[in-house]
Amino acid sequence: MSDVQITVDLSYPADLVWRALTERPLMGEWFLPTDLAPVAGGVYRVFPPPGTPGFTAPFDVDVLEVVAPQRILQLWQGEQLHTEMLWEIKPTDDGCHLRVVQSGFLGLAGESRRGELLELYETLFQQRLPAVLERLASTDSAARPAASARVTRSQPAHAALRRAPWWRLREHHRLRLLSVAGAAVLTVLIATALATLVFRPHLGPGDAMPPGFSVISGRQAAGATASPAPSPGATPSPSPSAVDRPATPQPTVLTATYRTAESYSLSYIGTVSIKAGPSAVDGWTAVLELPPGASVSSAWDQIRHTSDGQRVTFTSSVHQHIDAEATFTFSFQVGDDASGHRKPLSCTVNGVPCSGF
């Protein structure tokens, strides 16, 4: 018997921490791939990626007790694993205190596995979870830590300028000078236009145009030089255009990667990772082609899938936005008792082929 226990002091309210511990879209950002939900009596499954410290295979999770937003007690069962896992939240003056306790059978090499799990939980609960909470708090002013709260008082514009840093004062004066210069240019243009209207020559139907005038759009403009008329039958030389120039290569919007995370006798678990390029991705659709006899049985993290023959389309109403240079990964299970394949025949995301084939 071995126990694993860590504690984390978080400067966020218990309700916000509870959301991150129990809402699937948020869990997908910091925890292991799972369909876990805070429903007492529910049975779920966790799919640790290959190489995850302390785990070599997926395992089942039975939810034994849920007291929102204070505690959730689970039973984890799998390969060399039969333990109770407790997540407990206690409010504090500065936020809340999170306690994670795992107790039970951790396999024959329990002590070494305990060290691996402790390393994993420190990464998940002490590093990745706070990063998700920080992002949530940045979009919810009521959830921000008290230390970050500030009171902003209104003040006259001239008072604000007096207290502004030197570089802002210099910028302010530069803008004023640009405004004055712009006003002067506008005044000159208006005066020129008025002078042209007042002093232009008035010609009758039979009058000849004085030297120095040419016809522009049916009227005479002073100071213009008449352009010679093209000779009959002459073909004007084409001017260089944007069509003649080589197109500037556009940055790749996204890249996609497929990987078979787990493989069993009659099924396998696949993952697709979508990485945004220099700009964010606002909307994606993944399309997989499966061999005959294979079909998608489930997908996690609020991913919807529809099938048209052996063509399976994945999308999500929750995870459509991917920040620039960020990566989103979703997982799904394929039942295959006929073809023997352990991956799809092809995979594309927004028409971009997935690597990994």
PEDAUR-V165037 format. One record per backbone hydrogen bond with DSSP energy under -0.5 kcal/mol. CO is the residue of the C=O (numbers start at 1). NH is the residue of the N-H. E is the energy in kcal/mol with one decimal. If there is no record, write none. Layout:
BEGIN
co: (CO;CO)
nh: (NH;NH)
e: (E;E)
END
This chain:
BEGIN
co: (2;4;6;8;8;10;10;13;14;15;16;17;18;19;19;22;23;24;26;26;27;27;33;37;39;42;44;45;46;46;47;49;52;59;60;61;61;62;62;63;65;67;67;70;71;72;73;73;74;74;75;75;76;77;78;81;82;83;84;85;86;86;87;88;90;92;95;96;97;97;98;99;100;101;102;103;104;104;105;107;108;109;110;111;112;113;114;115;116;117;118;119;120;121;121;122;123;123;124;127;128;129;130;131;132;133;134;135;136;136;137;140;141;145;146;150;151;156;157;158;159;161;165;165;166;167;168;169;170;171;172;173;174;175;176;177;178;179;180;181;182;183;184;185;186;187;188;189;190;191;192;193;194;195;196;201;204;210;212;214;214;216;219;221;221;231;234;241;241;253;255;256;257;259;259;262;266;267;268;268;269;269;270;271;272;273;273;274;274;275;277;279;280;281;281;285;286;287;288;288;289;289;291;293;295;298;302;304;306;308;310;310;311;312;313;314;315;320;322;323;326;328;330;331;332;333;333;334;334;335;346;347;348;349;351;352;355)
nh: (104;102;100;10;98;12;96;17;18;19;20;21;22;22;23;24;27;28;29;30;30;31;47;39;42;63;61;35;48;59;33;52;55;46;77;44;63;64;75;41;73;70;71;89;67;87;64;65;76;85;62;77;83;60;81;78;105;76;103;74;88;101;72;99;97;95;92;10;90;99;8;88;6;86;4;84;2;106;82;110;110;113;114;115;116;117;118;119;120;121;122;123;124;125;126;126;127;128;129;131;132;133;134;135;136;137;138;139;139;140;140;143;144;148;149;152;153;160;161;162;163;164;168;169;170;171;172;173;174;175;176;177;178;179;180;181;182;183;184;185;186;187;188;189;190;191;192;193;194;195;196;197;198;199;200;203;207;213;223;216;221;219;216;214;224;234;236;244;245;277;275;355;273;261;271;269;336;264;270;334;261;262;332;259;330;257;275;276;328;255;325;277;282;283;322;350;314;348;290;312;345;346;294;337;335;333;304;315;313;311;290;312;308;288;306;286;304;283;281;326;276;274;272;300;270;297;298;268;336;295;289;354;287;352;353;349;258)
e: (-1.0;-3.1;-2.7;-0.6;-3.1;-0.5;-2.6;-1.9;-2.7;-1.8;-1.9;-1.6;-1.3;-0.6;-2.8;-0.5;-2.8;-2.3;-1.5;-0.7;-0.9;-3.0;-3.2;-2.4;-2.2;-2.6;-2.5;-1.3;-0.5;-1.8;-0.5;-1.8;-1.8;-2.5;-2.3;-3.1;-0.5;-0.7;-2.7;-3.1;-2.6;-3.2;-2.5;-3.9;-3.0;-2.0;-2.3;-1.7;-0.5;-2.7;-2.5;-0.5;-2.3;-2.9;-1.6;-2.3;-2.3;-3.1;-2.3;-2.7;-0.5;-2.1;-2.0;-2.9;-3.1;-0.5;-2.0;-2.7;-2.3;-0.5;-2.7;-2.4;-2.2;-3.0;-2.8;-3.0;-1.9;-0.5;-2.4;-0.8;-0.6;-2.1;-2.3;-1.6;-1.7;-2.8;-2.5;-1.9;-2.1;-3.1;-2.0;-1.4;-2.4;-2.9;-0.6;-1.2;-0.8;-2.6;-2.3;-1.3;-1.7;-2.3;-2.4;-1.7;-2.4;-2.8;-1.7;-0.7;-1.0;-0.5;-0.8;-1.6;-1.0;-1.6;-1.5;-0.5;-0.5;-2.2;-1.9;-1.9;-1.5;-0.7;-0.7;-1.8;-2.4;-1.6;-2.3;-2.5;-2.2;-2.2;-1.8;-2.3;-2.3;-2.1;-2.3;-2.6;-2.5;-2.1;-2.1;-2.3;-2.3;-2.0;-2.1;-2.3;-2.1;-2.4;-2.5;-2.2;-2.1;-2.4;-2.2;-1.8;-2.3;-2.8;-1.1;-0.7;-0.8;-1.2;-1.1;-0.5;-1.8;-1.8;-3.6;-0.9;-1.3;-2.0;-0.6;-0.8;-0.9;-2.8;-2.9;-2.5;-2.7;-0.8;-2.6;-2.7;-2.9;-3.1;-0.5;-2.8;-2.0;-1.4;-2.2;-2.2;-2.0;-2.1;-0.5;-0.5;-2.6;-2.1;-1.6;-0.5;-0.6;-0.6;-2.6;-2.6;-3.2;-2.2;-0.6;-3.1;-3.1;-1.1;-1.8;-0.8;-2.7;-2.7;-0.5;-2.1;-2.9;-1.6;-3.0;-0.6;-3.0;-2.9;-2.1;-2.2;-2.9;-2.4;-2.7;-2.3;-2.6;-3.3;-2.2;-1.9;-2.3;-2.4;-1.1;-1.9;-0.5;-1.9;-1.8;-3.0;-2.8;-2.1;-0.6;-2.3;-3.0)
END
